[in-house]
Amino acid sequence: MEFSTERLTIRPFVSNDLYDVFNMFSNEDTCKYLLHDTWTHENMQEEFNKKLENSALTKERMLSLAVINDAKVIGDLSIWYTDMRDTVEIGFSFSRAVSGKGYATEAVSSLVKKLFVEFGVHRIQANTDARNEASQGLCERIGMRKEAHFIQDFWSKGEWTDSIVYGMLSTDFTIRELLIINN
């Protein structure tokens, strides 16, 4: 999967992306609510190889995509099928250096459109750490609805954390697109 938006190119990771991705994931603030710890010089190649291996979306394999702006990786998108038919979960991380510039909204909303229109997905969901207000805001900006707030349901980095699940159906997307076109 590869596509472009007004300001971004979204594509599978390539070996030259290593240091941009390391700079993003070696930042403690970026990794604060992620499932993995910050990357170190010792584990960066091993962690990056996982992204290189995830270059195609299949029922068995996650897809990892680089978000590129001005020839630099500024974000990471992940997509994987759940156990439910035609349902995918998405994840996203962006460099703190680009926060507040609308790149995440642009990238994730374009990804959602691609998944619904070209992949025929029925449902897209995102599971966020309840403390991650930026991710919640992004989900809401692109039209996802908050469907659940689970209390202390996930053990992460030495503590019980709450999770919030956002979801969007293909019909939600179609209605939203029609409203945008007609306004």
N, CA, C and O atoms as a DFTB+ gen file, in Angstrom:
732 C
 N C O
     1  1       0.852      -1.171       0.000
     2  2       0.000       0.000       0.000
     3  2       0.897       1.233       0.000
     4  3       1.789       1.370       0.837
     5  1       0.650       2.106      -0.930
     6  2       1.373       3.370      -1.014
     7  2       0.434       4.414      -1.581
     8  3      -0.258       4.164      -2.568
     9  1       0.409       5.594      -0.955
    10  2      -0.448       6.667      -1.454
    11  2       0.077       8.007      -0.939
    12  3       0.940       8.071      -0.064
    13  1      -0.471       9.059      -1.510
    14  2      -0.053      10.410      -1.136
    15  2      -1.259      11.239      -0.750
    16  3      -2.379      10.983      -1.190
    17  1      -1.013      12.230       0.075
    18  2      -2.003      13.227       0.427
    19  2      -1.443      14.563      -0.059
    20  3      -0.443      14.598      -0.776
    21  1      -2.074      15.631       0.322
    22  2      -1.606      16.950      -0.105
    23  2      -0.156      17.207       0.316
    24  3       0.628      17.756      -0.458
    25  1       0.201      16.809       1.545
    26  2       1.547      17.109       2.055
    27  2       2.399      15.889       2.374
    28  3       3.570      16.027       2.726
    29  1       1.821      14.694       2.255
    30  2       2.485      13.499       2.768
    31  2       2.562      12.388       1.737
    32  3       1.739      12.303       0.825
    33  1       3.561      11.543       1.899
    34  2       3.637      10.274       1.191
    35  2       3.557       9.191       2.257
    36  3       4.227       9.266       3.287
    37  1       2.736       8.192       2.000
    38  2       2.562       7.096       2.952
    39  2       2.917       5.820       2.212
    40  3       2.330       5.503       1.177
    41  1       3.887       5.087       2.754
    42  2       4.427       3.909       2.073
    43  2       5.031       2.952       3.088
    44  3       5.259       3.323       4.239
    45  1       5.294       1.702       2.656
    46  2       6.014       0.789       3.553
    47  2       7.399       1.357       3.908
    48  3       7.970       2.149       3.159
    49  1       7.904       0.945       5.032
    50  2       9.231       1.383       5.463
    51  2      10.307       0.801       4.552
    52  3      10.157      -0.296       4.014
    53  1      11.387       1.550       4.389
    54  2      12.576       1.090       3.661
    55  2      13.786       1.263       4.568
    56  3      13.729       2.003       5.550
    57  1      14.870       0.589       4.245
    58  2      16.033       0.568       5.138
    59  2      16.580       1.956       5.447
    60  3      17.121       2.174       6.531
    61  1      16.452       2.890       4.523
    62  2      16.965       4.250       4.762
    63  2      16.169       5.019       5.817
    64  3      16.586       6.099       6.235
    65  1      15.044       4.483       6.246
    66  2      14.197       5.153       7.248
    67  2      14.664       4.928       8.680
    68  3      14.136       5.546       9.604
    69  1      15.640       4.056       8.876
    70  2      16.025       3.621      10.217
    71  2      16.250       4.782      11.187
    72  3      15.665       4.788      12.270
    73  1      17.067       5.749      10.835
    74  2      17.422       6.787      11.802
    75  2      16.281       7.762      12.074
    76  3      16.158       8.262      13.192
    77  1      15.448       8.042      11.077
    78  2      14.261       8.866      11.332
    79  2      13.332       8.171      12.318
    80  3      12.801       8.795      13.238
    81  1      13.144       6.872      12.114
    82  2      12.252       6.103      12.994
    83  2      12.866       5.982      14.383
    84  3      12.161       6.084      15.387
    85  1      14.171       5.765      14.442
    86  2      14.845       5.712      15.741
    87  2      14.665       7.026      16.492
    88  3      14.379       7.022      17.689
    89  1      14.829       8.147      15.800
    90  2      14.660       9.450      16.462
    91  2      13.246       9.607      17.027
    92  3      13.056      10.218      18.079
    93  1      12.267       9.059      16.327
    94  2      10.895       9.150      16.801
    95  2      10.677       8.251      18.024
    96  3      10.127       8.696      19.031
    97  1      11.109       6.987      17.937
    98  2      10.828       6.020      18.997
    99  2      11.872       5.979      20.111
   100  3      11.725       5.198      21.052
   101  1      12.906       6.785      20.033
   102  2      13.836       6.895      21.157
   103  2      13.392       8.012      22.101
   104  3      14.028       8.252      23.126
   105  1      12.304       8.691      21.754
   106  2      11.757       9.766      22.561
   107  2      10.767       9.183      23.585
   108  3       9.794       8.528      23.209
   109  1      11.020       9.423      24.856
   110  2      10.156       8.865      25.907
   111  2       8.725       9.366      25.811
   112  3       7.789       8.603      26.053
   113  1       8.538      10.637      25.462
   114  2       7.183      11.171      25.346
   115  2       6.407      10.490      24.227
   116  3       5.212      10.233      24.371
   117  1       7.075      10.194      23.110
   118  2       6.413       9.521      21.992
   119  2       5.970       8.120      22.399
   120  3       4.890       7.669      22.015
   121  1       6.798       7.439      23.171
   122  2       6.524       6.038      23.528
   123  2       5.726       5.872      24.815
   124  3       5.391       4.751      25.196
   125  1       5.426       6.953      25.471
   126  2       4.771       6.919      26.779
   127  2       3.552       5.996      26.823
   128  3       3.392       5.227      27.770
   129  1       2.689       6.069      25.802
   130  2       1.447       5.297      25.816
   131  2       1.467       4.129      24.827
   132  3       0.445       3.473      24.625
   133  1       2.605       3.871      24.221
   134  2       2.716       2.756      23.279
   135  2       2.963       1.456      24.031
   136  3       3.312       1.466      25.211
   137  1       2.779       0.345      23.340
   138  2       2.977      -0.959      23.978
   139  2       4.449      -1.300      24.157
   140  3       4.794      -2.132      24.996
   141  1       5.321      -0.663      23.378
   142  2       6.755      -0.946      23.494
   143  2       7.460       0.191      24.220
   144  3       6.959       1.313      24.304
   145  1       8.636      -0.136      24.740
   146  2       9.467       0.861      25.401
   147  2      10.194       1.698      24.363
   148  3      10.143       1.412      23.167
   149  1      10.867       2.728      24.831
   150  2      11.663       3.542      23.917
   151  2      12.760       2.688      23.296
   152  3      13.301       1.776      23.922
   153  1      13.065       3.008      22.061
   154  2      14.136       2.289      21.372
   155  2      15.484       2.774      21.887
   156  3      15.656       3.938      22.247
   157  1      16.433       1.846      21.911
   158  2      17.814       2.163      22.283
   159  2      18.710       1.855      21.088
   160  3      18.287       1.208      20.130
   161  1      19.933       2.319      21.155
   162  2      20.889       1.995      20.079
   163  2      21.079       0.484      19.969
   164  3      21.327      -0.042      18.885
   165  1      20.958      -0.211      21.112
   166  2      21.153      -1.659      21.120
   167  2      20.009      -2.420      20.445
   168  3      20.253      -3.454      19.823
   169  1      18.773      -1.936      20.551
   170  2      17.661      -2.699      19.984
   171  2      17.040      -2.064      18.736
   172  3      16.088      -2.616      18.184
   173  1      17.552      -0.927      18.283
   174  2      16.886      -0.209      17.191
   175  2      16.822      -1.022      15.903
   176  3      15.797      -0.994      15.222
   177  1      17.868      -1.737      15.549
   178  2      17.839      -2.505      14.298
   179  2      16.842      -3.653      14.389
   180  3      16.100      -3.911      13.441
   181  1      16.822      -4.333      15.511
   182  2      15.858      -5.427      15.715
   183  2      14.419      -4.912      15.646
   184  3      13.574      -5.522      14.991
   185  1      14.140      -3.797      16.318
   186  2      12.796      -3.221      16.300
   187  2      12.431      -2.730      14.901
   188  3      11.302      -2.918      14.449
   189  1      13.375      -2.107      14.224
   190  2      13.106      -1.587      12.879
   191  2      12.877      -2.722      11.886
   192  3      12.055      -2.590      10.979
   193  1      13.589      -3.828      12.044
   194  2      13.400      -4.973      11.145
   195  2      11.953      -5.472      11.169
   196  3      11.442      -5.946      10.154
   197  1      11.296      -5.365      12.326
   198  2       9.886      -5.764      12.423
   199  2       9.030      -4.910      11.490
   200  3       8.103      -5.416      10.856
   201  1       9.338      -3.625      11.408
   202  2       8.597      -2.733      10.513
   203  2       8.874      -3.086       9.055
   204  3       7.966      -3.056       8.224
   205  1      10.107      -3.416       8.747
   206  2      10.456      -3.792       7.368
   207  2       9.736      -5.072       6.948
   208  3       9.331      -5.211       5.794
   209  1       9.579      -6.000       7.882
   210  2       8.913      -7.280       7.589
   211  2       7.418      -7.113       7.349
   212  3       6.811      -7.920       6.644
   213  1       6.821      -6.084       7.924
   214  2       5.375      -5.864       7.819
   215  2       5.060      -4.938       6.648
   216  3       4.582      -3.820       6.837
   217  1       5.333      -5.417       5.443
   218  2       5.196      -4.563       4.257
   219  2       3.943      -4.832       3.440
   220  3       3.736      -4.186       2.412
   221  1       3.100      -5.766       3.867
   222  2       1.863      -6.055       3.141
   223  2       0.778      -6.456       4.139
   224  3       1.031      -7.224       5.068
   225  1      -0.422      -5.933       3.939
   226  2      -1.534      -6.265       4.817
   227  2      -2.161      -7.576       4.378
   228  3      -2.663      -7.699       3.261
   229  1      -2.124      -8.549       5.270
   230  2      -2.767      -9.832       5.021
   231  2      -3.570     -10.187       6.261
   232  3      -3.470      -9.516       7.289
   233  1      -4.357     -11.230       6.163
   234  2      -5.138     -11.670       7.325
   235  2      -4.226     -12.104       8.476
   236  3      -4.621     -12.064       9.641
   237  1      -3.008     -12.517       8.137
   238  2      -2.064     -13.023       9.148
   239  2      -1.024     -12.000       9.569
   240  3      -0.367     -12.193      10.592
   241  1      -0.851     -10.932       8.826
   242  2       0.276     -10.044       9.080
   243  2      -0.154      -8.577       9.149
   244  3      -0.980      -8.114       8.363
   245  1       0.417      -7.879      10.088
   246  2       0.221      -6.445      10.244
   247  2       0.940      -5.707       9.108
   248  3       1.934      -6.196       8.571
   249  1       0.432      -4.542       8.756
   250  2       1.097      -3.657       7.799
   251  2       1.600      -2.440       8.555
   252  3       0.852      -1.807       9.301
   253  1       2.877      -2.115       8.357
   254  2       3.470      -0.915       8.948
   255  2       3.805       0.052       7.827
   256  3       4.443      -0.318       6.841
   257  1       3.369       1.289       7.986
   258  2       3.588       2.303       6.953
   259  2       4.298       3.518       7.530
   260  3       4.025       3.950       8.650
   261  1       5.216       4.056       6.733
   262  2       5.917       5.282       7.088
   263  2       5.127       6.466       6.556
   264  3       4.609       6.430       5.440
   265  1       5.041       7.507       7.359
   266  2       4.435       8.769       6.927
   267  2       5.594       9.724       6.675
   268  3       6.365      10.039       7.581
   269  1       5.705      10.183       5.419
   270  2       6.856      10.975       4.994
   271  2       6.435      12.408       4.692
   272  3       5.427      12.640       4.026
   273  1       7.211      13.363       5.186
   274  2       7.051      14.774       4.852
   275  2       8.441      15.335       4.623
   276  3       9.327      15.179       5.464
   277  1       8.632      15.985       3.493
   278  2       9.953      16.549       3.149
   279  2      11.068      15.515       3.274
   280  3      12.117      15.786       3.858
   281  1      10.828      14.332       2.722
   282  2      11.803      13.235       2.668
   283  2      12.207      12.699       4.041
   284  3      13.243      12.047       4.167
   285  1      11.409      12.963       5.062
   286  2      11.717      12.502       6.418
   287  2      10.508      11.766       6.992
   288  3       9.369      12.192       6.798
   289  1      10.756      10.655       7.701
   290  2       9.682       9.929       8.372
   291  2       9.244      10.741       9.582
   292  3      10.035      11.044      10.475
   293  1       7.944      11.088       9.584
   294  2       7.395      11.855      10.714
   295  2       6.340      11.057      11.471
   296  3       5.872      11.479      12.529
   297  1       5.966       9.891      10.918
   298  2       4.926       9.109      11.571
   299  2       4.952       7.656      11.158
   300  3       5.648       7.260      10.223
   301  1       4.171       6.873      11.884
   302  2       4.106       5.430      11.703
   303  2       2.639       5.025      11.810
   304  3       1.984       5.320      12.809
   305  1       2.122       4.349      10.782
   306  2       0.759       3.835      10.787
   307  2       0.815       2.320      10.797
   308  3       1.649       1.728      10.112
   309  1      -0.050       1.691      11.553
   310  2      -0.126       0.229      11.592
   311  2      -1.565      -0.186      11.360
   312  3      -2.494       0.455      11.851
   313  1      -1.744      -1.262      10.608
   314  2      -3.065      -1.803      10.325
   315  2      -2.983      -3.308      10.481
   316  3      -2.024      -3.925      10.019
   317  1      -3.983      -3.914      11.129
   318  2      -4.037      -5.366      11.206
   319  2      -5.489      -5.802      11.275
   320  3      -6.349      -5.105      11.814
   321  1      -5.736      -6.975      10.714
   322  2      -7.073      -7.547      10.776
   323  2      -7.310      -8.119      12.164
   324  3      -6.410      -8.704      12.766
   325  1      -8.519      -7.947      12.664
   326  2      -8.910      -8.561      13.930
   327  2      -9.503      -9.934      13.604
   328  3      -9.516     -10.358      12.448
   329  1      -9.985     -10.612      14.625
   330  2     -10.620     -11.920      14.406
   331  2     -12.021     -11.794      13.817
   332  3     -12.605     -12.794      13.399
   333  1     -12.566     -10.582      13.779
   334  2     -13.908     -10.377      13.241
   335  2     -13.821     -10.078      11.746
   336  3     -12.928      -9.359      11.300
   337  1     -14.725     -10.617      11.003
   338  2     -14.747     -10.475       9.542
   339  2     -14.703      -9.001       9.109
   340  3     -15.427      -8.166       9.651
   341  1     -13.851      -8.697       8.137
   342  2     -13.744      -7.378       7.506
   343  2     -13.545      -6.238       8.503
   344  3     -14.004      -5.118       8.279
   345  1     -12.864      -6.531       9.592
   346  2     -12.602      -5.536      10.629
   347  2     -11.099      -5.395      10.820
   348  3     -10.383      -6.387      10.961
   349  1     -10.630      -4.151      10.822
   350  2      -9.217      -3.888      11.071
   351  2      -9.079      -2.958      12.262
   352  3      -9.979      -2.183      12.587
   353  1      -7.935      -3.061      12.894
   354  2      -7.563      -2.117      13.934
   355  2      -6.411      -1.301      13.395
   356  3      -5.553      -1.812      12.675
   357  1      -6.397      -0.023      13.749
   358  2      -5.302       0.844      13.319
   359  2      -4.580       1.382      14.544
   360  3      -5.157       1.531      15.622
   361  1      -3.311       1.664      14.343
   362  2      -2.499       2.311      15.354
   363  2      -1.684       3.389      14.669
   364  3      -1.453       3.323      13.462
   365  1      -1.251       4.371      15.422
   366  2      -0.512       5.477      14.826
   367  2       0.394       6.123      15.862
   368  3       0.064       6.194      17.046
   369  1       1.536       6.590      15.392
   370  2       2.480       7.335      16.220
   371  2       3.095       8.405      15.335
   372  3       3.369       8.175      14.157
   373  1       3.308       9.570      15.914
   374  2       3.909      10.668      15.167
   375  2       4.981      11.329      16.005
   376  3       4.907      11.351      17.233
   377  1       5.975      11.864      15.327
   378  2       7.065      12.564      15.974
   379  2       6.522      13.768      16.736
   380  3       5.653      14.485      16.240
   381  1       7.027      13.982      17.921
   382  2       6.628      15.151      18.713
   383  2       6.973      16.449      17.979
   384  3       6.331      17.475      18.200
   385  1       7.974      16.407      17.117
   386  2       8.413      17.608      16.402
   387  2       7.352      18.146      15.442
   388  3       7.393      19.320      15.074
   389  1       6.407      17.304      15.035
   390  2       5.388      17.752      14.081
   391  2       4.013      17.908      14.728
   392  3       3.021      18.117      14.030
   393  1       3.949      17.811      16.026
   394  2       2.678      17.910      16.742
   395  2       2.000      19.248      16.460
   396  3       2.647      20.294      16.432
   397  1       0.687      19.195      16.253
   398  2      -0.090      20.409      16.058
   399  2      -0.123      20.946      14.640
   400  3      -0.681      22.018      14.410
   401  1       0.454      20.241      13.689
   402  2       0.498      20.724      12.305
   403  2      -0.513      20.033      11.398
   404  3      -0.564      20.318      10.201
   405  1      -1.321      19.125      11.953
   406  2      -2.362      18.470      11.174
   407  2      -1.913      17.271      10.356
   408  3      -2.714      16.693       9.622
   409  1      -0.645      16.887      10.470
   410  2      -0.145      15.755       9.687
   411  2      -0.816      14.444      10.094
   412  3      -1.159      13.630       9.237
   413  1      -1.002      14.239      11.391
   414  2      -1.616      12.992      11.860
   415  2      -3.050      12.882      11.350
   416  3      -3.459      11.824      10.872
   417  1      -3.808      13.961      11.448
   418  2      -5.189      13.950      10.950
   419  2      -5.206      13.670       9.453
   420  3      -6.016      12.874       8.979
   421  1      -4.327      14.311       8.716
   422  2      -4.249      14.118       7.264
   423  2      -3.906      12.670       6.907
   424  3      -4.526      12.080       6.022
   425  1      -2.931      12.110       7.588
   426  2      -2.484      10.748       7.292
   427  2      -3.537       9.711       7.681
   428  3      -3.862       8.834       6.882
   429  1      -4.068       9.801       8.891
   430  2      -4.988       8.781       9.384
   431  2      -6.335       8.865       8.659
   432  3      -6.930       7.832       8.352
   433  1      -6.818      10.063       8.386
   434  2      -8.089      10.160       7.656
   435  2      -7.936       9.617       6.238
   436  3      -8.870       9.009       5.716
   437  1      -6.796       9.818       5.610
   438  2      -6.552       9.249       4.277
   439  2      -6.442       7.735       4.334
   440  3      -6.913       7.042       3.432
   441  1      -5.823       7.220       5.386
   442  2      -5.734       5.775       5.566
   443  2      -7.124       5.175       5.745
   444  3      -7.436       4.149       5.139
   445  1      -7.949       5.790       6.556
   446  2      -9.313       5.309       6.783
   447  2     -10.081       5.265       5.468
   448  3     -10.761       4.282       5.171
   449  1      -9.972       6.320       4.691
   450  2     -10.655       6.361       3.393
   451  2     -10.184       5.216       2.500
   452  3     -10.998       4.541       1.871
   453  1      -8.895       5.003       2.446
   454  2      -8.334       3.933       1.611
   455  2      -8.836       2.563       2.069
   456  3      -9.184       1.721       1.242
   457  1      -8.872       2.341       3.371
   458  2      -9.321       1.051       3.894
   459  2     -10.793       0.791       3.565
   460  3     -11.160      -0.326       3.200
   461  1     -11.625       1.806       3.693
   462  2     -13.044       1.633       3.372
   463  2     -13.280       1.513       1.867
   464  3     -14.002       0.619       1.425
   465  1     -12.684       2.396       1.084
   466  2     -12.982       2.468      -0.347
   467  2     -12.283       1.365      -1.137
   468  3     -12.916       0.697      -1.955
   469  1     -10.997       1.169      -0.906
   470  2     -10.240       0.230      -1.732
   471  2     -10.141      -1.177      -1.158
   472  3     -10.015      -2.142      -1.913
   473  1     -10.196      -1.308       0.154
   474  2     -10.061      -2.621       0.773
   475  2     -11.400      -3.215       1.198
   476  3     -11.457      -4.372       1.613
   477  1     -12.467      -2.443       1.100
   478  2     -13.791      -2.956       1.427
   479  2     -13.968      -3.334       2.879
   480  3     -14.761      -4.221       3.195
   481  1     -13.248      -2.681       3.763
   482  2     -13.353      -2.961       5.192
   483  2     -14.733      -2.526       5.689
   484  3     -15.256      -1.498       5.261
   485  1     -15.308      -3.302       6.579
   486  2     -16.612      -2.980       7.172
   487  2     -16.453      -2.075       8.399
   488  3     -17.260      -1.171       8.620
   489  1     -15.395      -2.330       9.202
   490  2     -15.228      -1.617      10.471
   491  2     -13.756      -1.360      10.730
   492  3     -12.902      -2.214      10.489
   493  1     -13.480      -0.163      11.227
   494  2     -12.135       0.203      11.665
   495  2     -12.234       0.590      13.134
   496  3     -13.132       1.328      13.539
   497  1     -11.292       0.076      13.925
   498  2     -11.274       0.426      15.343
   499  2      -9.871       0.839      15.766
   500  3      -8.877       0.490      15.130
   501  1      -9.824       1.584      16.848
   502  2      -8.552       1.999      17.445
   503  2      -8.696       1.857      18.952
   504  3      -9.708       2.260      19.526
   505  1      -7.692       1.290      19.587
   506  2      -7.684       1.084      21.028
   507  2      -6.588       1.981      21.596
   508  3      -5.412       1.804      21.280
   509  1      -6.971       2.942      22.432
   510  2      -5.998       3.896      22.949
   511  2      -5.882       3.800      24.464
   512  3      -6.820       3.392      25.149
   513  1      -4.739       4.176      24.963
   514  2      -4.556       4.344      26.398
   515  2      -5.420       5.545      26.793
   516  3      -5.361       6.589      26.144
   517  1      -6.205       5.405      27.831
   518  2      -7.147       6.459      28.226
   519  2      -6.450       7.762      28.609
   520  3      -7.082       8.819      28.605
   521  1      -5.181       7.708      28.935
   522  2      -4.445       8.931      29.279
   523  2      -3.969       9.683      28.044
   524  3      -3.536      10.831      28.141
   525  1      -4.048       9.039      26.886
   526  2      -3.523       9.617      25.655
   527  2      -4.584      10.499      24.977
   528  3      -5.281      10.069      24.058
   529  1      -4.678      11.714      25.449
   530  2      -5.687      12.643      24.949
   531  2      -5.455      13.015      23.486
   532  3      -6.415      13.271      22.760
   533  1      -4.208      13.049      23.047
   534  2      -3.920      13.394      21.644
   535  2      -4.493      12.337      20.707
   536  3      -5.083      12.682      19.683
   537  1      -4.331      11.057      21.036
   538  2      -4.881       9.994      20.189
   539  2      -6.400      10.010      20.202
   540  3      -7.033       9.780      19.172
   541  1      -6.982      10.278      21.349
   542  2      -8.436      10.372      21.426
   543  2      -8.946      11.512      20.552
   544  3      -9.933      11.357      19.833
   545  1      -8.277      12.648      20.617
   546  2      -8.669      13.790      19.797
   547  2      -8.572      13.480      18.320
   548  3      -9.440      13.879      17.544
   549  1      -7.523      12.772      17.921
   550  2      -7.352      12.399      16.519
   551  2      -8.493      11.490      16.073
   552  3      -9.082      11.704      15.013
   553  1      -8.804      10.483      16.874
   554  2      -9.910       9.575      16.524
   555  2     -11.203      10.353      16.338
   556  3     -11.947      10.111      15.388
   557  1     -11.464      11.272      17.227
   558  2     -12.702      12.050      17.138
   559  2     -12.690      12.996      15.936
   560  3     -13.722      13.173      15.289
   561  1     -11.547      13.606      15.626
   562  2     -11.451      14.508      14.470
   563  2     -11.746      13.806      13.155
   564  3     -12.317      14.402      12.242
   565  1     -11.358      12.538      13.060
   566  2     -11.581      11.836      11.788
   567  2     -12.943      11.142      11.737
   568  3     -13.255      10.450      10.768
   569  1     -13.747      11.329      12.777
   570  2     -15.118      10.826      12.748
   571  2     -15.360       9.504      13.441
   572  3     -16.436       8.923      13.302
   573  1     -14.377       9.016      14.188
   574  2     -14.600       7.781      14.943
   575  2     -15.404       8.104      16.202
   576  3     -15.315       9.206      16.743
   577  1     -16.177       7.144      16.651
   578  2     -16.968       7.338      17.860
   579  2     -16.333       6.549      19.015
   580  3     -15.800       5.455      18.830
   581  1     -16.409       7.143      20.201
   582  2     -15.951       6.459      21.411
   583  2     -16.986       5.399      21.748
   584  3     -18.155       5.712      21.972
   585  1     -16.554       4.142      21.784
   586  2     -17.480       3.035      22.000
   587  2     -17.352       2.389      23.366
   588  3     -18.310       1.796      23.862
   589  1     -16.191       2.494      23.976
   590  2     -16.010       1.830      25.269
   591  2     -14.860       2.470      26.037
   592  3     -13.890       2.954      25.455
   593  1     -14.994       2.458      27.340
   594  2     -13.907       2.853      28.239
   595  2     -13.773       1.724      29.245
   596  3     -14.627       1.540      30.113
   597  1     -12.683       0.968      29.114
   598  2     -12.438      -0.157      30.002
   599  2     -11.527       0.294      31.134
   600  3     -10.508       0.944      30.902
   601  1     -11.898      -0.052      32.347
   602  2     -11.165       0.369      33.538
   603  2     -10.115      -0.676      33.898
   604  3     -10.427      -1.853      34.076
   605  1      -8.862      -0.227      34.004
   606  2      -7.724      -1.064      34.386
   607  2      -7.779      -2.434      33.718
   608  3      -7.700      -3.466      34.384
   609  1      -7.912      -2.429      32.411
   610  2      -8.024      -3.689      31.670
   611  2      -6.718      -4.127      31.028
   612  3      -6.645      -5.220      30.467
   613  1      -5.686      -3.292      31.100
   614  2      -4.450      -3.621      30.390
   615  2      -3.247      -3.328      31.269
   616  3      -3.104      -2.229      31.807
   617  1      -2.383      -4.326      31.408
   618  2      -1.147      -4.175      32.170
   619  2      -0.085      -3.648      31.217
   620  3       0.278      -4.334      30.261
   621  1       0.417      -2.446      31.459
   622  2       1.385      -1.830      30.557
   623  2       2.462      -1.107      31.342
   624  3       2.178      -0.228      32.155
   625  1       3.682      -1.485      31.089
   626  2       4.847      -0.810      31.668
   627  2       4.760      -0.704      33.188
   628  3       5.064       0.333      33.779
   629  1       4.337      -1.809      33.803
   630  2       4.349      -1.896      35.256
   631  2       3.127      -1.361      35.968
   632  3       3.143      -1.199      37.188
   633  1       2.047      -1.076      35.211
   634  2       0.841      -0.580      35.875
   635  2      -0.409      -0.965      35.088
   636  3      -0.361      -1.208      33.882
   637  1      -1.527      -1.013      35.811
   638  2      -2.811      -1.241      35.161
   639  2      -3.256       0.067      34.530
   640  3      -3.197       1.124      35.158
   641  1      -3.700      -0.012      33.285
   642  2      -4.143       1.179      32.576
   643  2      -5.545       0.979      32.033
   644  3      -5.987      -0.147      31.802
   645  1      -6.235       2.093      31.832
   646  2      -7.556       2.078      31.197
   647  2      -7.372       2.127      29.677
   648  3      -6.388       2.672      29.177
   649  1      -8.326       1.553      28.960
   650  2      -8.323       1.598      27.500
   651  2      -9.617       2.215      27.001
   652  3     -10.684       2.022      27.583
   653  1      -9.501       2.953      25.923
   654  2     -10.672       3.498      25.247
   655  2     -10.680       2.948      23.832
   656  3      -9.664       2.979      23.137
   657  1     -11.837       2.444      23.410
   658  2     -11.990       1.891      22.068
   659  2     -12.822       2.859      21.243
   660  3     -13.903       3.288      21.646
   661  1     -12.281       3.191      20.069
   662  2     -12.986       4.010      19.082
   663  2     -13.320       3.127      17.900
   664  3     -12.592       2.180      17.602
   665  1     -14.417       3.431      17.225
   666  2     -14.801       2.652      16.062
   667  2     -15.484       3.502      15.010
   668  3     -16.007       4.582      15.288
   669  1     -15.463       2.980      13.790
   670  2     -16.135       3.617      12.668
   671  2     -16.532       2.529      11.689
   672  3     -15.734       1.647      11.371
   673  1     -17.766       2.593      11.212
   674  2     -18.254       1.662      10.204
   675  2     -18.140       2.288       8.823
   676  3     -18.059       3.508       8.685
   677  1     -18.135       1.444       7.811
   678  2     -18.082       1.960       6.443
   679  2     -19.275       2.869       6.173
   680  3     -19.149       3.844       5.431
   681  1     -20.420       2.569       6.756
   682  2     -21.588       3.436       6.553
   683  2     -21.395       4.790       7.225
   684  3     -21.860       5.802       6.701
   685  1     -20.719       4.834       8.373
   686  2     -20.396       6.115       9.016
   687  2     -19.530       6.951       8.089
   688  3     -19.744       8.153       7.927
   689  1     -18.558       6.300       7.490
   690  2     -17.639       6.987       6.594
   691  2     -18.386       7.533       5.382
   692  3     -18.176       8.682       4.995
   693  1     -19.247       6.731       4.784
   694  2     -19.988       7.149       3.595
   695  2     -20.874       8.355       3.912
   696  3     -20.904       9.317       3.146
   697  1     -21.584       8.310       5.019
   698  2     -22.437       9.428       5.425
   699  2     -21.601      10.676       5.661
   700  3     -21.977      11.768       5.233
   701  1     -20.475      10.522       6.339
   702  2     -19.585      11.651       6.634
   703  2     -19.062      12.267       5.337
   704  3     -19.050      13.489       5.192
   705  1     -18.635      11.433       4.404
   706  2     -18.124      11.929       3.110
   707  2     -19.219      12.662       2.336
   708  3     -18.957      13.702       1.731
   709  1     -20.425      12.136       2.351
   710  2     -21.528      12.802       1.652
   711  2     -21.829      14.166       2.271
   712  3     -22.117      15.122       1.550
   713  1     -21.766      14.263       3.596
   714  2     -22.007      15.536       4.251
   715  2     -20.931      16.554       3.894
   716  3     -21.230      17.732       3.695
   717  1     -19.677      16.106       3.813
   718  2     -18.581      16.999       3.436
   719  2     -18.750      17.485       1.999
   720  3     -18.561      18.669       1.718
   721  1     -19.101      16.589       1.099
   722  2     -19.268      16.940      -0.316
   723  2     -20.424      17.918      -0.499
   724  3     -20.319      18.849      -1.297
   725  1     -21.525      17.723       0.226
   726  2     -22.722      18.543       0.059
   727  2     -22.661      19.875       0.796
   728  3     -23.536      20.717       0.596
   729  1     -21.666      20.090       1.633
   730  2     -21.562      21.356       2.375
   731  2     -20.557      22.285       1.788
   732  3     -20.360      23.386       2.302
